[in-house]
């Protein structure tokens, strides 16, 4: 994959997927938003249903803060609203994150951006639940469509 932090591989082991996710959360909390996308996209491309929506919401949140950091508040606001919409659809704890807490944090950031601008923004941290068990039940494989798409990028 061009520009990716990872070599192209159609299948990720459960442990590889877990480590990518944990690294993505750590990068978000360190303000390395571009890397969040690079780390979580391989998981997003290999999942479906609620897990896919959840990962897409996290990626959109990171992209929103990257835009804001680069002085592009309008696309940041659009992505932040999209992230909130995706994450609001999920309940409970997903991959160690309490979705309701993440949504409240993102709504708070959105309100600050809309009302006073990025100068006053404090980006929240994603806090994994204590004793969270973060597992991917099986190796994650790309669909044939995604394999072709990534091969074209390479």
N, C-alpha and C positions, 0 to 999 in steps of 0.2 A: 504494500500500500504506500503510495507516494506521501511522504511527510509523516508517516505514522511512526509511533514509538515502538511498534511491534512488527515482527516479520509476519507476512501473510501465512495463515494456516487455517484451513477450513474447520478444524475442530480444536476446541480448548478443553483441557481436562477440568474436572471440578475444582481442583486446587489452583490451576492457572486462573480460572474465572474468579475464584474467591480472592486471590491476590490482586488481580486487576481492580476489582471492586474496592478493596481496602485501600489500595494506592490511590484510586480516584477520590475517595472520601478524604484521604490525607492531603491530596493536592488541592481540593476545594478549600479545606481549612487553612492551607498555607497561601491561598490566594493565587494559585497557579491554575487558572481557569481553562486555559487552552489545553493543558495536559489532562484535565478532567475529561474533556471530550475525547481525546485520543485514547484514554484508558477505558472509558465506559462504552464507547461506540462498538468495540468488538463484542461486548456482552449484549448490547441492544440489538445488534444485527443477528444474534443467535437465539433470541428469546421471542416469545409470543405472549399475547394476552396481557393480564395485569402487570406482569414483570416487565414486559416491553414498555408499556405506558409509564411505569414507575421510572425506569432507567431513562426514557426519553425526557421526562420531567426534570430529572436531575441534570441531564446534559443541557437542557434548555436554560435552567437556572444558572449554571456555570457560564454558558454563552452570554446570558443577559448581563452578568456582572463583568464579563470581559468587555462587552460593548461599552458599558458605563465607565469602566476603568480607562478605556481608550477615548473617552469624550463623546461617545455616541449614545446619548441617553434615549433617544426615540426608539431605535431598534432594541435597546436594552429593555425598555418598558414593554414592548410587544412580546419579546421572548419571556419576560418575567410573568406576564399575564398567561401566556400559553403554558408555562411550567406549572403555575398554580392550578390551572384548569386540569391538567393531566394528573397532578398529584392529589387534588381534591377527590378525584374519582376512586382513589384507593383508601382503604381503612386499615387501621391497626399498624402493625410493625412489618415492614418489608426490608429484608436484608439488614436487619438491625437498626433501622431508622423508623422512628414513630412518625408516620406520614402527617398526622394532624399537627405535630410540633413543627415540622418542616414547612407546612403550608402557612401556619401562623407567622413564622419567621419571614417567609417570603412576602406575605401580605404586608407585614410591617415595613420591609424594605421598599415595597412598591409604594406604600403611602408616603414614605419619606421622599422618594424620588419624585412622585407626583406633586408633592406640596412644597418641598424646599430645595430639591435638587441634589445632585450627587455629592456636593461638598459636605453635606451633613450625613451621608450614608455610612452606616456601619454594617458590613456584610456579616450575616450570621454564620455560625459554625454548625456543621452537621455532627451531632453527638450520637454515637452508637449506644444503644441500650445496654446497660450492664448485663453481662452474661449472655449477650446476644450470640446465637449460633448462626453463623453465616455460611450456608452451604448451597451448592448447586447440586441437585440430586443426581445429575448425570453429566457426562461430557456435553458441551454445547457445540452444535454443528451449524454451519451456514446452510441456508437453502441454496439450491442450484442458482436461483436468480441472483442472490448476493455474491456467490462465488464468481459468477460472470462479471458482475459490477466491479468487484474488487480487482479482478484480473485486468479489466480495462484501465483501472486507476494506476496499476503497477507499471 
